[in-house]
Amino acid sequence: MNEAKPIDTDLPSSGSRFVRAATHPPFSDRRFWLSQLMVLAVFLIHLADDIISNHGSVLIPDFVWALLLLIPVIYTGSVFGLVGSLSTVLVGIVALAPAELLFHHTATELWAAWSVFLLVLIIAVIVGDRFEKIRRTSEAKAMADVLTESEERFRLAFDGNMSPMAIANLDGRLIRVNRAYCVMLGRSEDDLIGHSFLEYTHPDDLPLTEEANRKIVSAEVDQLRYSKQFLHRDASVVYAEVSITLAKNQAGLPAYVIASVRNTTAEKAAAKEMEDSERRFRLAFENNSAGMVLHDGNGTFVIANQTFCQMVGYTNEEMAEKGSSLFVHPLDREEATSHRKSLLSGEQLRTRHIRRYLHRDGNEVQVEVSRSVAFGEDAKPSFFITSIRDITEERALATELSHLALHDPLTGLPNRVLLQDRMASAHERSSRDGKGIAVFLLDLDDFKGVNDTLGHHIGDRLLIAVSKRLEEVARSSDTLCRFGGDEFVYLAEGLSTPEDAETIAGRLLAIFEEPFVFDGISINQGASVGVVICMSADATDCTKLVQDADTAMYEAKRLGKARHVVFAPEMSEKTSGRFKLVQDLGHALSHDEISMHYQPIVELCTGEIVGYEALMRWKTPDGRWISPEIFIPIAEDSDLILKLGSFALSKAVESASTWPGTQPNTCPPYVAINLSARQFHDQNLIEMVKEVLYANGFPAGRLVLEITESVALIDIDSTIRTISELKNLGASVALDDFGTGYSSLSYLAKLRPNIIKIDRSFVSPAQTSPDARRLLEAMVSLCHVLNMTVIAEGIETRDQLAMVTGLKCEYGQGFIFSKAVSADLLPAVHGLASSWRAELI
C-alpha cells in the first residue's frame, strides 16, 4: 500500500526553543522549585562561610562552597537540559556574587571565586548540552514511537475501515485510499492514487463536487457533508453520501482533505423499490377496476378508491365520517360486523364473502368482498385492505345463463336438461300418489320443407307459435319442453287411467287444426305424436320413456303422420331390429360382405352395351341376400352412407378399369355409380373422385355419377356448383328416377345434367294408357330438345322395348337385357349382345 506523504510540521529551531524556554520558566514544575531550593542552600552555606571567615573562625575559603552549585546545575540539566543548567548556574552566580563583593576578600580570593563561577558555568554548559542531546534523543525516540504507534492505529482505522475513505491534497488528487473505497468504485489503488476524484464523479454532480471542494480548500468551512454520484468502473452509478474534513498543519494552514464516504446505492435501490412499490400499490389501489378500501389497524376507515366511491355513491369524506353504515345493507350489517371482529382479533387473516350494498340512489348492489389484514412487528393489526368486486351484472348473467341452461332460447320452454329433472320428480310423485304419468313426443311433419321453401326465419316463428299454442292447452301440473329441432315433449302427471293420456293427445293435436299465418303466408302444419303411458306400478327409467315415445312417434309418421300412436313393446323390437341392422351393416362393410354388381345399359338402335350401372349387394355369412331398399335407407340415417359411397366408387372404378370394349376398336363401357344425398353434398366429393380416378388410371370420360331429383333439390346452388366441377373433371352426371320428384322444368334447365334416366313408373303404364304414352313421348322429346341423353329404365318385355325404341329413346336398361351380375359374369352378358342386336334391328 502506498504510504501517506510526510506532513510538514514546521518545528522551531534550537535557538528559538532556547529563548522560549528561558523566557518561560516552568513554574508549574516542582522539579524547578527543587533546583531553586538547592541554589538557595548553596547561597546560605556560602554566606555563612563568608561571615565566619571575616571573624577568623573558618579556614575554608568561601569560594570553595560555590562548587556546590554543580549539584543543582547537574540536576536541572538532566531534567530541563541546557536551558535548565544555564538558568540554574546564572541564578547561583547572581545569588553568590554579591557576597564576594560586599565582604572583604583578597584579590586572590576574588580571582579564585570568579574562576570557580566561570568553571561552574563551563561545566553547566557542557553538562547541560550533553543532557540536552540525551533528552532530545530520548524525546525524538519517544516521539518516533508515538508516531509509529499513531500511524499503525491510523492505518488500521483507515485501511480496515468498512466505510470507503480517501485522503486528497488541496488540488483534489488522491494520496491515499482504503480497500472499501476501491471496492466501491471497482478500481485498484493504482487506478486512483495520483488522479483527481473528479475523474470518476458523475457528470451531473461535477459542479456540486467542485463547489464543495472549493469551500473546504478555501477554509470557508472545515467540514461538509453532501450526496453525490460516482461512476463505477463498469459505468454503473454509485450513490454515496460524502463527508469531507479539512486537515491543517501546526501553523494552522490547510494541508490536505480527508473524505469519508457512505455507499447509499443499496439504500437508493431499496428506497426506489419502496417508492416503486408504493407507486404500484397506489396505481393498483386508485386505478383498480374493483373497489378498494383501506382501514387502519383499529379498523377505522382511511381511504377508498374512485371505483368504490362510484359503486356506493358516497365520497371519501362521507364514509370517513359515518363509516360503512352508509352503504351496507341492513340485513347484512350483523354479518359484516362479525367478519370485521374476526379479523381484528386475529382469528382470520383473510375473508371472502358475498354481500349486499345499497347505492346512494337506493339500488341494491351485489358485491364480492375480499378482505386481508397485515400485522406489524408488534403482532398487532397494521392495516386492512379490502377488495370489492361488483357482481350485480355477473349474478344477473348467472341467473340468465342458468335459465338458458335449462330453457330453450327460441321458445323459452324448458329444455331436455330441465325435463329430465322434472320427469324424475314426476316419477317419484307418481309412485307416492298412485297416479300415472304420460310422455308425449311431438314432431312437426315436413318441417324441413318450411325451412327450405319459406326460410329459417319463418320456421323459427312457426316453432314459437306452436309452443305458445301448446302452452295454452297445457295443464298447470304438466311440463312442456322443446326437446330439440322441431320436437316437443309434453309430460303429463296425475293420470287416473290410460284414457286420460288419449284425451291429452287429442287436445295437443287439436292446436294444429287452425293454420299458422305469418306475413300473409298461411301454413297448414301437422304433427306426429308418440305417447308412452306409465302408471304408478311401473318402474320405467325416464330416459327409456322418451326413447319409447320417439319410437311411437316414428310409427305415427309411418302410418301417415298427423296422428298419435301409443307405444307398444313390439315397436321397440322393430327399432331394435333397425339398430342391429346398422351394426351388422358396419360389420359387413369391414368384412367384405358387400359387393358390387353391374347391370348393362344398351344402345337401342345397335344393341351395343355402352355402360354398366354399379349396384350394391349385401350377402350375409349365412347366405341371405339383403335388399338395398332395406339397408340403403338405414345407412342414410347414419354415417355409414359415406363409407358405403366411398366403397362403391372405389370398387366400381377399379372393376371398370379392366373392362375391354364390347367390339373391336370400340371404347370400353362406362360405369355409372349412384350417389346418396350426403355423399353428393359432401365437400370432399370432388377430391375423392380425383383420387380414385388417379389411383386406377381411369379416364373421367368413362365415369357417370347418378343423383336423384330429391338429392339435387336439397341445395340447388350447391348442386349446380358440384355438377359444374364434375363436368370440368370430364365426368358425366345423370339425373336418376326422372319424373318422380317435385322439381320444375326450370330446375332441369339450371342443372343441365348429361343424362336423364326416365323412371320405370313411366315406362310400364305407357303400354296400356295413351296418356301415359304421350307423357313418356313428351319427356323424351324434352330431353332431346335440351340436348340430353335419355335412358329408359325398367324395360322388361319385348313390347316395352319396341315402344321406347319407337319413341326414339336412345338407350335402355332392364331385365330384358340382364339383371345386375357380379364382375366375373360380365363376359357372359357380353355374349348376349348378339341376340339383343338381332332383335332390335
Helices and strands as residue ranges (DSSP letters): H 14-23, H 30-54, G 62-69, H 70-80, H 82-102, H 107-159, E 165-168, E 174-177, H 179-185, H 189-192, G 197-200, G 203-205, H 206-217, E 223-231, E 237-248, E 254-263, H 265-286, E 291-296, E 301-304, H 306-312, H 316-322, G 323-326, G 330-332, H 333-344, E 350-358, E 364-375, E 381-390, H 392-406, H 416-433, E 436-444, H 447-454, H 456-473, E 479-484, E 487-495, H 498-510, E 516-518, E 521-523, E 527-534, H 542-558, E 564-566, H 569-590, E 594-603, E 609-619, E 625-626, H 628-636, H 640-656, E 670-674, H 677-680, H 685-696, G 700-702, E 703-708, H 709-712, H 716-729, E 732-738, H 745-751, E 755-758, H 760-763, G 765-767, H 770-785, E 789-793, H 798-806, E 811-813, E 821-822, G 823-825, H 826-831, H 833-840
